[in-house]
Amino acid sequence: MNVQIFGTQKSQDTKKALRFFKERGLSPQFIDLSARKTAPGELKRFVERFGVRALINTQSRAYERSGLEYRRLDDAALLQYLLGEPALMVQPLVRSGSRLTLGWDDAFWREAVAAERGG
C-alpha cells in the first residue's frame, strides 16, 4: 500500500500531512496539484466517496474570487471547475490503498501509518 497526498505547496494542511508521514518514517507520494493537473479518474474517486461539493474549500480565497457561491452549477460543471482550479479544493486529499480522506484527518493518517507498517 502506498500513501498519496494530493495538494499544493501553499496549503498548510498539505505541508502538515507530508510532515506527519515523513516523521513516522514513510515517504508519501506527493502530487502537486498546482504543477500537474489532477487526472479526472483520480479526482472522481474522491467525488464518488464524498461528493463534489465536499471537495470545495468554501473558506479559500480562490472560492471568494471564483464567485461559485453565486453560481448554480451542476456537479459535472463543478468537477470541471475543480479540475481547472485546484486552489478551490479542500487540501490535502489523501489516499492510502482504497481508503480516502479530505483535509486534516489525524485519525485516518494514523490508521494509514499502521497499515503501511503492517499493523
Backbone as JSON, one array per atom type, in Angstrom:
{
  "sequence": "MNVQIFGTQKSQDTKKALRFFKERGLSPQFIDLSARKTAPGELKRFVERFGVRALINTQSRAYERSGLEYRRLDDAALLQYLLGEPALMVQPLVRSGSRLTLGWDDAFWREAVAAERGG",
  "N": [[0.84, -1.18, 0.0], [0.45, 2.26, -0.7], [0.88, 5.6, 0.29], [-0.68, 8.42, -0.93], [-0.55, 11.87, -1.43], [-2.42, 14.54, -2.33], [-2.17, 17.84, -3.18], [-1.2, 21.3, -2.72], [1.83, 23.24, -2.65], [1.42, 25.57, -1.26], [-0.54, 25.07, 0.6], [-1.16, 24.82, 3.97], [-2.18, 22.65, 5.45], [-1.58, 20.55, 3.73], [1.2, 20.58, 3.87], [1.46, 19.87, 6.55], [0.44, 17.27, 6.48], [2.33, 15.96, 4.85], [4.61, 16.26, 6.46], [3.74, 14.83, 8.73], [3.64, 12.11, 7.84], [6.3, 11.73, 7.01], [7.71, 12.12, 9.39], [7.1, 9.78, 10.64], [8.52, 7.93, 9.34], [7.7, 7.25, 6.76], [7.48, 7.6, 3.21], [5.52, 9.45, 1.58], [3.82, 9.66, -1.58], [3.81, 12.63, -3.24], [1.58, 14.63, -4.93], [1.62, 17.44, -6.63], [-0.8, 19.66, -7.1], [-0.78, 22.15, -8.26], [1.27, 22.1, -10.03], [0.8, 19.98, -11.67], [-1.93, 18.83, -13.45], [-4.86, 17.39, -12.05], [-5.75, 14.06, -12.57], [-8.77, 13.22, -14.12], [-9.99, 10.75, -13.43], [-8.77, 10.12, -11.01], [-9.58, 12.19, -9.3], [-12.25, 11.66, -9.44], [-12.59, 9.43, -7.81], [-12.53, 10.54, -5.24], [-14.73, 12.2, -5.44], [-16.81, 10.34, -5.78], [-16.77, 9.17, -3.29], [-17.11, 11.29, -1.39], [-18.66, 13.28, -2.57], [-18.98, 15.98, -4.88], [-19.29, 18.59, -3.93], [-18.28, 18.55, -1.35], [-15.6, 18.63, -1.77], [-14.96, 21.23, -2.24], [-13.38, 24.04, -1.03], [-14.79, 26.25, 0.82], [-13.81, 28.28, 2.33], [-11.63, 29.38, 1.19], [-9.52, 31.77, -0.55], [-9.54, 31.51, -3.27], [-12.07, 30.49, -3.71], [-13.68, 32.67, -2.96], [-12.9, 34.5, -4.94], [-13.78, 33.17, -7.21], [-16.54, 33.29, -7.41], [-18.3, 31.23, -7.07], [-20.23, 30.8, -5.12], [-22.38, 32.23, -5.94], [-23.15, 31.15, -8.28], [-25.06, 28.75, -10.07], [-24.3, 25.72, -10.5], [-24.21, 22.45, -11.88], [-23.17, 19.19, -10.64], [-21.35, 18.02, -12.46], [-20.34, 20.23, -13.85], [-19.16, 21.59, -11.72], [-17.16, 19.77, -11.07], [-15.52, 19.93, -13.35], [-14.71, 22.56, -13.02], [-13.2, 22.34, -10.66], [-11.15, 20.67, -11.58], [-9.81, 22.43, -13.23], [-9.04, 24.44, -11.49], [-7.28, 23.94, -8.93], [-6.83, 25.22, -6.49], [-9.27, 25.66, -5.37], [-9.98, 23.4, -4.04], [-10.47, 21.43, -1.08], [-7.73, 20.73, 0.92], [-5.24, 18.58, 2.27], [-5.86, 16.0, -0.18], [-5.98, 12.71, 0.6], [-4.87, 9.47, -0.1], [-4.81, 6.13, 0.75], [-4.19, 3.13, -0.24], [-7.27, 1.82, -0.97], [-8.62, 3.54, 0.57], [-9.79, 6.79, 1.45], [-9.42, 10.28, 2.26], [-10.27, 13.68, 3.2], [-8.73, 16.83, 3.67], [-7.53, 17.85, 6.97], [-7.02, 15.06, 8.88], [-6.31, 13.43, 11.34], [-6.78, 10.94, 12.64], [-7.31, 9.17, 10.49], [-4.84, 9.35, 9.18], [-3.14, 8.22, 11.06], [-4.11, 5.6, 11.04], [-3.44, 4.92, 8.43], [-0.65, 4.95, 8.57], [-0.27, 2.81, 10.35], [-1.29, 0.75, 8.76], [0.54, 0.77, 6.66], [2.76, -0.1, 7.95], [2.07, -2.62, 8.46], [0.5, -3.21, 10.61]],
  "CA": [[0.0, 0.0, 0.0], [1.23, 3.48, -0.81], [0.14, 6.8, 0.66], [-0.57, 9.51, -1.9], [-1.06, 13.14, -0.92], [-2.7, 15.5, -3.39], [-2.31, 19.18, -2.61], [-0.3, 22.31, -3.27], [2.89, 23.68, -1.75], [0.92, 26.7, -0.47], [-1.51, 24.59, 1.58], [-0.58, 24.48, 5.27], [-2.59, 21.29, 5.82], [-0.81, 19.62, 2.9], [2.54, 20.54, 4.48], [1.33, 19.11, 7.8], [0.28, 15.86, 6.13], [3.63, 15.46, 4.4], [5.47, 16.16, 7.64], [3.21, 13.75, 9.57], [4.07, 10.81, 7.34], [7.76, 11.67, 6.98], [8.16, 11.96, 10.77], [6.85, 8.41, 11.02], [9.37, 7.07, 8.52], [7.11, 6.9, 5.47], [7.71, 8.56, 2.12], [4.3, 9.5, 0.76], [3.93, 10.22, -2.93], [3.16, 13.94, -3.26], [1.14, 15.1, -6.24], [1.42, 18.88, -6.53], [-1.89, 20.0, -7.99], [-0.51, 23.39, -8.98], [2.25, 21.8, -11.06], [0.29, 18.93, -12.55], [-3.39, 18.72, -13.4], [-5.4, 16.17, -11.48], [-6.41, 13.16, -13.53], [-10.21, 13.15, -13.8], [-10.29, 9.49, -12.76], [-8.28, 10.19, -9.63], [-10.49, 13.08, -8.58], [-13.56, 11.01, -9.41], [-12.61, 8.56, -6.63], [-12.9, 11.37, -4.09], [-16.1, 12.67, -5.67], [-17.71, 9.22, -5.51], [-16.77, 8.89, -1.85], [-17.54, 12.42, -0.57], [-19.49, 14.23, -3.3], [-18.16, 17.06, -5.43], [-19.4, 19.81, -3.12], [-17.43, 18.39, -0.18], [-14.23, 18.91, -2.18], [-14.78, 22.67, -2.42], [-13.0, 24.77, 0.17], [-15.56, 27.49, 0.8], [-13.1, 29.27, 3.13], [-10.42, 29.8, 0.46], [-9.55, 32.99, -1.37], [-9.91, 31.1, -4.63], [-13.54, 30.37, -3.71], [-14.21, 34.04, -2.96], [-12.65, 35.1, -6.26], [-14.45, 32.42, -8.28], [-17.96, 33.61, -7.47], [-19.07, 29.99, -7.09], [-21.38, 30.83, -4.22], [-23.48, 32.89, -6.63], [-23.45, 30.41, -9.5], [-25.8, 27.49, -9.92], [-23.66, 24.75, -11.38], [-24.44, 21.06, -11.51], [-21.97, 18.52, -10.16], [-20.41, 17.82, -13.56], [-19.7, 21.53, -14.1], [-18.29, 21.85, -10.58], [-16.0, 18.9, -11.2], [-14.66, 20.55, -14.36], [-14.16, 23.76, -12.4], [-12.15, 21.89, -9.74], [-10.02, 20.17, -12.37], [-9.08, 23.58, -13.76], [-8.61, 25.35, -10.42], [-7.07, 23.11, -7.73], [-6.85, 26.03, -5.27], [-10.63, 25.61, -4.84], [-10.19, 22.13, -3.34], [-10.02, 21.14, 0.27], [-6.44, 20.06, 0.81], [-4.86, 17.65, 1.22], [-6.63, 14.79, -0.48], [-5.05, 11.64, 0.93], [-5.31, 8.13, -0.46], [-3.99, 5.02, 1.24], [-4.86, 1.98, -0.82], [-8.59, 2.22, -1.47], [-9.21, 4.45, 1.56], [-9.62, 8.19, 1.09], [-9.85, 11.31, 3.21], [-10.13, 15.07, 2.79], [-8.3, 17.77, 4.69], [-6.86, 17.38, 8.17], [-7.7, 13.89, 9.43], [-5.27, 12.78, 12.12], [-7.13, 9.54, 12.89], [-7.1, 8.44, 9.23], [-3.41, 9.31, 8.91], [-2.55, 7.22, 11.97], [-4.5, 4.28, 10.52], [-2.66, 4.69, 7.21], [0.7, 4.6, 9.01], [-0.34, 1.46, 10.88], [-1.47, -0.17, 7.63], [1.81, 0.73, 5.91], [3.73, -0.88, 8.77], [1.58, -3.98, 8.59], [-0.12, -3.45, 11.92]],
  "C": [[0.89, 1.24, 0.0], [0.34, 4.66, -0.46], [0.41, 7.86, -0.4], [-1.22, 10.74, -1.28], [-1.19, 14.09, -2.09], [-2.9, 16.85, -2.73], [-1.39, 20.14, -3.32], [0.73, 22.7, -2.21], [2.42, 24.81, -0.84], [-0.01, 26.27, 0.66], [-0.81, 24.17, 2.87], [-0.94, 23.05, 5.69], [-1.87, 20.23, 4.98], [0.6, 19.47, 3.47], [2.52, 19.71, 5.76], [1.21, 17.61, 7.51], [1.6, 15.25, 5.68], [4.57, 15.27, 5.58], [5.04, 15.01, 8.55], [3.74, 12.39, 9.13], [5.59, 10.68, 7.35], [8.33, 11.48, 8.39], [7.98, 10.53, 11.26], [7.56, 7.41, 10.1], [8.79, 6.62, 7.2], [7.43, 7.99, 4.45], [6.47, 8.6, 1.23], [4.6, 10.07, -0.62], [3.15, 11.53, -2.91], [2.84, 14.32, -4.69], [0.78, 16.57, -6.07], [0.39, 19.31, -7.57], [-1.67, 21.3, -8.75], [0.49, 23.16, -10.11], [1.73, 20.82, -12.09], [-1.22, 18.83, -12.37], [-3.79, 17.38, -12.8], [-6.03, 15.34, -12.58], [-7.88, 13.07, -13.15], [-10.59, 11.87, -13.06], [-9.88, 9.49, -11.3], [-9.22, 11.05, -8.78], [-11.88, 12.45, -8.44], [-13.69, 10.06, -8.22], [-13.07, 9.34, -5.4], [-14.33, 11.87, -4.22], [-17.1, 11.56, -5.35], [-17.84, 8.95, -4.02], [-17.42, 10.02, -1.04], [-18.56, 13.34, -1.24], [-18.66, 15.43, -3.73], [-18.19, 18.31, -4.56], [-18.54, 19.75, -1.86], [-15.97, 18.7, -0.5], [-13.94, 20.4, -2.3], [-14.48, 23.32, -1.08], [-13.66, 26.14, 0.14], [-14.9, 28.6, 1.62], [-11.88, 29.85, 2.39], [-10.62, 31.11, -0.29], [-9.98, 32.67, -2.8], [-11.43, 30.99, -4.75], [-14.18, 31.75, -3.76], [-14.07, 34.68, -4.33], [-13.46, 34.44, -7.37], [-15.91, 32.81, -8.46], [-18.84, 32.38, -7.47], [-20.3, 30.03, -6.18], [-22.6, 31.47, -4.87], [-23.91, 32.16, -7.9], [-24.23, 29.14, -9.17], [-25.25, 26.51, -10.96], [-24.02, 23.34, -10.92], [-23.11, 20.41, -11.14], [-20.92, 18.32, -11.24], [-19.65, 19.11, -13.86], [-18.76, 21.89, -12.96], [-17.02, 21.01, -10.64], [-15.02, 19.47, -12.23], [-13.98, 21.8, -13.81], [-13.01, 23.39, -11.46], [-10.92, 21.37, -10.48], [-9.17, 21.32, -12.9], [-8.52, 24.51, -12.7], [-8.44, 24.59, -9.1], [-7.07, 23.91, -6.43], [-8.23, 26.06, -4.63], [-10.86, 24.39, -3.96], [-9.75, 22.18, -1.89], [-8.71, 20.37, 0.12], [-5.97, 19.66, 2.2], [-5.95, 16.61, 0.97], [-5.64, 13.65, -0.25], [-5.68, 10.3, 0.57], [-4.3, 7.13, 0.07], [-4.69, 3.75, 0.8], [-6.19, 2.42, -1.41], [-9.28, 3.18, -0.52], [-8.84, 5.89, 1.24], [-10.02, 9.1, 2.23], [-9.58, 12.69, 2.63], [-9.63, 15.9, 3.96], [-7.59, 17.11, 5.85], [-7.66, 16.22, 8.76], [-6.67, 13.02, 10.15], [-5.55, 11.29, 12.33], [-6.88, 8.68, 11.65], [-5.61, 8.29, 8.96], [-2.73, 8.27, 9.79], [-2.89, 5.8, 11.51], [-3.7, 3.93, 9.27], [-1.23, 4.3, 7.56], [0.72, 3.17, 9.54], [-0.48, 0.43, 9.76], [-0.19, -0.31, 6.83], [2.83, -0.13, 6.64], [3.26, -2.31, 8.98], [0.92, -4.28, 9.91], [-1.45, -2.94, 11.97]]
}
